[in-house]
Amino acid sequence: MPNSIRCISHCIHDILSRYESGEWDIEIPLIISNHEKFRSLAEQHDIPFHYFPITKENKLEQEKKVIALLKEHKVDFVILTRYMQILSSQLIKAFPMKVLNIHHSSLPAFAGANPYKAAYLRGVKFMGATAHYVTEDLDEGGAHHNTRRNTNHSPR
């Protein structure tokens, strides 16, 4: 069974649901986030939570701590879900082809903090998600999976 970790949320609820239902035969030994707001979610699922605030000034030092924690827990695969930080080469090299990034598929057209609103304002008729391996070339790692859904922008 893979010893997996997820960092942060976008599809985190889906991942946790599949994990808890037994649909996925994985272990989630910890959740690492650069946002404190995910602590309660981790606690709801009895998964240890580790918070590492990231700034330009502390990024490399914080990533060293993350690498040490991942190795301590013998994590063999990392899933980033809405992590919104560019990983340094030290972290990528510590887990080569073992880091999967999941995000909306409208990058780079709608980059930034609110890509869905930007797409809505431009009248985009579909939105998707992509999962790709993290490499030192930003968002250029081999695609693991892509999905697309049509939208109609009608209120719910």
C-alpha positions as CSV (number, residue, x, y, z in Angstrom):
1,M,0.0,0.0,0.0
2,P,1.5,3.4,-1.0
3,N,2.4,5.7,1.9
4,S,0.9,8.9,0.4
5,I,0.6,12.5,1.5
6,R,-1.5,15.3,0.3
7,C,-0.6,18.9,0.7
8,I,-3.6,21.2,0.9
9,S,-7.1,21.2,-0.5
10,H,-9.0,21.6,-3.6
11,C,-10.0,18.0,-4.2
12,I,-8.9,17.1,-0.6
13,H,-12.5,16.2,0.3
14,D,-12.7,13.7,-2.5
15,I,-9.3,12.2,-1.7
16,L,-10.2,11.9,2.0
17,S,-13.6,10.3,1.1
18,R,-12.0,7.7,-1.2
19,Y,-9.4,7.0,1.4
20,E,-11.8,6.6,4.3
21,S,-14.3,4.5,2.3
22,G,-11.4,2.1,1.4
23,E,-11.8,2.8,-2.3
24,W,-8.1,3.7,-2.4
25,D,-5.7,1.4,-0.8
26,I,-3.3,4.1,0.5
27,E,-2.1,5.5,3.8
28,I,-2.2,9.2,4.5
29,P,0.2,9.6,7.4
30,L,0.1,13.4,7.5
31,I,-1.2,16.6,5.9
32,I,1.3,19.4,5.3
33,S,0.0,22.8,4.5
34,N,1.1,26.4,4.2
35,H,-2.4,27.4,5.4
36,E,-3.5,27.0,9.0
37,K,-7.1,26.8,7.8
38,F,-6.8,23.1,6.9
39,R,-5.9,22.0,10.5
40,S,-9.5,21.4,11.4
41,L,-10.1,19.3,8.4
42,A,-7.1,17.1,9.2
43,E,-8.3,16.8,12.8
44,Q,-11.8,15.7,11.6
45,H,-10.1,12.8,9.8
46,D,-7.6,12.0,12.6
47,I,-4.7,12.8,10.4
48,P,-1.7,14.6,11.9
49,F,-1.4,18.2,10.5
50,H,1.8,20.2,10.0
51,Y,1.8,23.9,9.2
52,F,4.7,25.5,7.4
53,P,4.1,29.1,6.5
54,I,6.1,29.9,3.3
55,T,7.6,33.3,2.4
56,K,10.3,34.2,0.0
57,E,12.7,34.6,2.9
58,N,12.0,31.2,4.6
59,K,11.0,29.0,1.6
60,L,14.2,26.9,1.4
61,E,14.5,26.4,5.1
62,Q,10.8,25.4,5.4
63,E,11.2,23.0,2.5
64,K,14.1,21.3,4.3
65,K,11.8,20.8,7.2
66,V,9.1,19.4,4.9
67,I,11.6,17.0,3.3
68,A,12.8,15.8,6.7
69,L,9.2,15.2,7.8
70,L,8.3,13.3,4.7
71,K,11.4,11.1,5.0
72,E,10.7,10.6,8.7
73,H,7.2,9.2,7.8
74,K,8.6,7.2,4.9
75,V,6.3,8.9,2.5
76,D,6.8,7.6,-1.0
77,F,4.4,9.8,-3.0
78,V,3.2,13.4,-2.5
79,I,0.0,14.9,-3.9
80,L,-0.2,18.7,-4.1
81,T,-3.8,20.0,-4.3
82,R,-4.0,23.7,-4.6
83,Y,-0.6,24.2,-2.9
84,M,0.0,27.4,-4.9
85,Q,3.7,27.5,-4.3
86,I,6.5,26.7,-6.8
87,L,8.6,23.9,-5.3
88,S,12.3,24.4,-5.1
89,S,14.7,22.0,-6.9
90,Q,15.7,20.6,-3.5
91,L,12.2,19.3,-2.8
92,I,11.7,18.1,-6.4
93,K,15.1,16.3,-6.4
94,A,14.3,14.7,-3.0
95,F,11.2,13.1,-4.6
96,P,11.8,12.8,-8.3
97,M,8.7,11.8,-10.2
98,K,7.0,11.2,-6.9
99,V,5.1,14.5,-6.6
100,L,1.8,14.9,-8.3
101,N,0.2,18.4,-8.8
102,I,-3.6,18.7,-9.2
103,H,-5.0,22.0,-10.3
104,H,-7.5,23.6,-12.7
105,S,-6.6,23.1,-16.3
106,S,-7.0,26.7,-17.3
107,L,-3.4,27.7,-16.5
108,P,-1.7,29.8,-17.8
109,A,-4.8,31.6,-19.3
110,F,-6.4,32.2,-15.9
111,A,-3.5,32.3,-13.4
112,G,-3.9,33.9,-10.0
113,A,-5.9,33.7,-6.9
114,N,-9.4,33.4,-8.5
115,P,-9.1,31.6,-11.9
116,Y,-12.7,30.4,-11.8
117,K,-14.1,33.9,-11.5
118,A,-11.8,35.1,-14.2
119,A,-12.9,32.3,-16.5
120,Y,-16.6,33.1,-15.7
121,L,-16.1,36.8,-16.5
122,R,-14.6,35.9,-19.9
123,G,-17.5,33.5,-20.6
124,V,-15.5,30.3,-20.7
125,K,-17.8,27.4,-21.5
126,F,-15.7,24.6,-20.0
127,M,-13.4,24.1,-17.1
128,G,-11.2,21.1,-16.2
129,A,-8.7,19.7,-13.9
130,T,-5.2,18.3,-14.6
131,A,-2.9,16.1,-12.6
132,H,0.8,16.1,-13.6
133,Y,4.1,15.2,-12.2
134,V,6.1,18.0,-10.8
135,T,9.4,18.8,-12.5
136,E,11.8,21.7,-12.4
137,D,10.0,23.1,-15.5
138,L,6.8,24.7,-14.1
139,D,3.6,22.9,-15.0
140,E,5.5,20.9,-17.7
141,G,5.7,17.5,-16.0
142,G,4.1,14.6,-17.7
143,A,0.3,14.6,-17.5
144,H,-1.1,11.9,-15.3
145,H,-4.8,12.7,-16.0
146,N,-6.9,15.5,-17.5
147,T,-10.7,16.0,-17.2
148,R,-13.0,18.6,-18.8
149,R,-16.6,19.6,-17.9
150,N,-18.9,22.0,-19.7
151,T,-20.3,24.9,-17.7
152,N,-23.3,27.1,-18.3
153,H,-22.7,29.8,-15.6
154,S,-26.3,29.5,-14.4
155,P,-26.9,30.2,-10.7
156,R,-27.4,27.1,-8.6
